[in-house]
Amino acid sequence: MQEVTAKLRFFRIGPRKMRLVADMVRGHKVLLVMDRLYVLDNKAAKAMLKLLQSAVANAKSAYSLSAETLRVKSVTVDGGPVLKRWMPRAHGRATPVRERTSHVNVVLVSEEPVEKKAKKEKKTVKKETKKIKE
């Protein structure tokens, strides 16, 4: 089984809201999850859909895997840095506003074992031409 990862960092939504969408995704087939997320009218769902598309693209380019064989193994949502702002209130007071961010990690796993693509060989033309000149 081959594992493929994708990360979304510093996304401007609270981790608690993002975890609601992550719980829907975890453990299901990728194509089924993408259909569900496409229908949801939610900022977190749109970001999760884009992240899953990135993970599928990583799987296709690195391991030549198709989306039909992929399943979501794990989704972790962690808190990122908090932007601290303030809001003016009555009688000259100011109340703090904490704008939270999220870090999301997605791990996809393939149902079938495959090998990694072979890298292209580099040409060593420059070295050979130097030998001829000498």
C-alpha positions, 0 to 999 in steps of 0.5 A: 500500500502506497501513501500520498500526502498533501498539506494545507497550512495557514488557512484562515478558518478556525480548527474547530470548524475545519474538524467538522468537515475532516470528520466527514472525509476520514476513512472513505473513498476519495471519489465519494468524498469529493462528490460530497464536498462539492455539494457542501456550501461551506468555506471549509468544504471548498478548501478540503476539496481543493486539498484532496484534489492536490493529494490525488494529483500528487498520487498521479504524478509520483506513483501513477495511481488512479483516483478510483484506488485511493482512500483517505487514511487520515486527516489531521487538523491542527491550530496555526498561529492566532492573529490578535486584533481588537474591536472598539466597543461602548464607552471607549473600551476595546475587546480582543478578537482572535482570528484563528488559522488551521493546518490540515494534513491529508494522507491517502492510501492506495488499495493496490501495491505499485512502484514509484516512477523511475527518474529520468537520467541526466545527460553528461554531455559537458564532461565528455566534450571536455575530455575530447578537447584535452 
